[in-house]
Amino acid sequence: MQRERVSENVYWFQSEIYALVTAGVIAGPQWAVVIDTLAIPEETLGMRDFIEEELRVPVRYIINTHHHADHSWGNCFFPGATIIASDLCRQVMIDRGTTALETAKKQNPGFKQVKIVPPHITFDKGTITLRVGKKNLSMVPTPGHSTDGISVLVEEDRVLFAGDAFLPLPFIVDGNLDELVLSIKRIGKMGLENIIQGHGDIILRGEIEDAVKENLAYLSAIRKAVRAAARRRNPLEALAEVGIESCGKSRVHLGGLAEELHRRNLRALYRQYQEEEQSPEK
Ligand SMILES: [Zn+2]
């Protein structure tokens, strides 16, 4: 697991095992806030050890940026902590979490100790703020990667933990492209020092503008490609020819996962497009 100090009392963790997934910690004098847990239990426990032994504070709150397993299934390793997330995140974790976990346990014994712990405090629209030490953490909805997504801004440092609303390759299979475009535009206007992506490396101030443009261009390119393919005699064959590079992204992102995620984006978008075309309102 990689670890880095982002600013005073703000730390970043990145998995070396699963999809470069990230998590964060903001430490106050008496207790700490964790932003997302890591995908592999051992790595979440490693993060907990660092907080308790090096920073010497207990974890009082965990903020889940969204419900996906790689960001929220470590909640159970902080039994005293209060979990904060969006209303929707809580709902989805209650509705689907247990079944998903049962399936995962059959495939991977590493999840044996995992339990689903849904959020205790939730919000719907607007923002909520949590004060830890000298820092204000404000939470805002940033849906699109998933409907329940939120980001956490460390106001004093202008550091944004974006969850999967910001990724080296935007991923919309469980979400909505138009919503993600709005979220990325919103993030682009925040005047940030760093964007902490849900997967991948920290984006520095000087890189933010280009990263925002590149992600918006990618989303616009896949939307166009799917619409063009839909008009062809064999849409799925046409889609299979749409390479990731032709949509402005490199295949090396996310440790080689990018190409597969790109394929899944195209197929999901095509399905959504077909559903829209068939809906009676049109
Ligand atoms: Zn993720």
Residues whose N, C-alpha, C, O or C-beta is under 5 A from the ligand:
A	BS01	ZN	H68 D70 D164 G198
